[in-house]
Amino acid sequence: MDPNLSRLQPYPFQKLAALLAGVTPNASLRPISLSIGEPKHATPQFIRDVLVEQLGGLSSYPATAGSESLRNAISAWIERRYHTGKIDSAKQVVPVNGSREALFAFAQAVVDTSKGAPAVIAPNPFYQIYEGAILLAGAQPHFLNLLPENGFALDLKQIADDNVWRRTQLVYVCSPGNPTGSVITLDEWQALFELSDRHGFVIASDECYSEIYFDESKPPLGALEAAQRLGRKDFRRLVMFSSLSKRSNVPGMRSGFVAGDAEILAKFLLYRTYHGCAMNPAVQGASAAAWSDEAHVVENRRLYREKFEKTLAILSPVTEVEMPQAAFYLWLRTPIADTEFARQLFEQYNVTVVPGSYLAREAHGINPGKNFIRVALVAPVEECLEAAQRLKAFYSQFATAKNRKDGVAGAHPPSPSRPSP
Ligand SMILES: Cc1ncc(COP(=O)(O)O)c(C=O)c1O
């Protein structure tokens, strides 16, 4: 077997299960899970209808490149959403079975192990697939810590060693970020593009939360839009990953796309042809319908906005909490070790959250997820509010203890917030 398999860590949910094994949760409260980032809003009826209508497609093998109508629907969506001008739907778009498999497969296709000690850079904390993809591609991960003191911005200067940049073949970024919700700014994109031009690495921009934001007039900036604005109309060395899972509440449908540099996508498509991962024809039909409709996405955002506003109102008296720039997570500081916080919260209040340290790695001398928890506000509003009340009660225990000790009010010092992108 590939020895790199033994370099894979257990997935955070396995670590969480081990942490909570043997802990008896408060049985007087119904369990509430805020740990998994799985959307729970209803799948729009029209998507279900099209899926059923298109079942006739099951009688033939689908093309790996996807149907023309799906690629056209995706291209039209990119043009509307990111103001990119014309996208070549035959060359600049490839449908994928959810962004997860594509994010993984992409590293396998991009990394060239013949070049010696290939490096791949990823944010930290991060969506765990990146690390597995990097290790199994035979590369060495290098992390960029996302830190509260600079608003969880992408700080490229953290990798000061030019030797690392020279060996870098691929950089993963996640915007809006899981778990911080932070969005990469145009200036940050420019800095990243300049490094890519200097060192020749490919950029994989994971944008699966791009449609979950709170101000209808300010959709998060995307990689292709940033490239277009900076005059990089060929999207050289840039590929973005998008998904219907969160946008349209269809995580089980497994549908997304990659778009960007036509030369890279031609090679990636060749890889995928051999990999054998063409999208189910009925899913292709339903996906084309979903990408062509925005009304359900606006309604989806309304539900998240309501949930976040009400949850923040409950939590803000007891802990430092801000509306994230986008995505559906709260990334909250913990007054005690994050693992202990998650364990006691489960025990006393029957609420499950992910310890931040499970979503990050030790890099540059720290684990930037330490003393944070990730709270996924995916459940229905009432359940999220019930969970927020329990979190409030739990946080209050520490605020009370601290106030007794300090003789002052307030649970945590505020950290500087980041300007809007
Ligand atoms: C940051 C990030 N990227 C990608 C994915 C994968 O989403 P999907 O495969 O459903 O498109 C997830 C899922 O939670 C995620 O959090």
The ligand as an SDF file (V2000), in Angstrom:
LIG
                    3D

 16 16  0  0  0  0  0  0  0  0999 V2000
  -14.3850   24.4230    2.6170 C   0  0  0  0  0  0  0  0  0  0  0  0
  -15.1290   23.3100    1.9750 C   0  0  0  0  0  0  0  0  0  0  0  0
  -14.8290   22.9760    0.7140 N   0  0  0  0  0  0  0  0  0  0  0  0
  -15.4580   21.9770    0.0880 C   0  0  0  0  0  0  0  0  0  0  0  0
  -16.4570   21.2560    0.7220 C   0  0  0  0  0  0  0  0  0  0  0  0
  -17.0850   20.1260   -0.0310 C   0  0  0  0  0  0  0  0  0  0  0  0
  -18.3770   20.3930   -0.4100 O   0  0  0  0  0  0  0  0  0  0  0  0
  -19.0940   19.5510   -1.5480 P   0  0  0  0  0  0  0  0  0  0  0  0
  -18.2370   18.3730   -1.8640 O   0  0  0  0  0  0  0  0  0  0  0  0
  -20.3990   19.1850   -1.0000 O   0  0  0  0  0  0  0  0  0  0  0  0
  -19.1790   20.4830   -2.7360 O   0  0  0  0  0  0  0  0  0  0  0  0
  -16.8180   21.5590    2.0230 C   0  0  0  0  0  0  0  0  0  0  0  0
  -17.8540   20.7800    2.7060 C   0  0  0  0  0  0  0  0  0  0  0  0
  -18.2200   20.9640    3.8190 O   0  0  0  0  0  0  0  0  0  0  0  0
  -16.1350   22.6210    2.6730 C   0  0  0  0  0  0  0  0  0  0  0  0
  -16.4200   22.9560    3.9340 O   0  0  0  0  0  0  0  0  0  0  0  0
  1  2  1  0
  2  3  1  0
  2 15  2  0
  3  4  2  0
  4  5  1  0
  5  6  1  0
  5 12  2  0
  6  7  1  0
  7  8  1  0
  8  9  2  0
  8 10  1  0
  8 11  1  0
 12 13  1  0
 12 15  1  0
 13 14  2  0
 15 16  1  0
M  END
$$$$
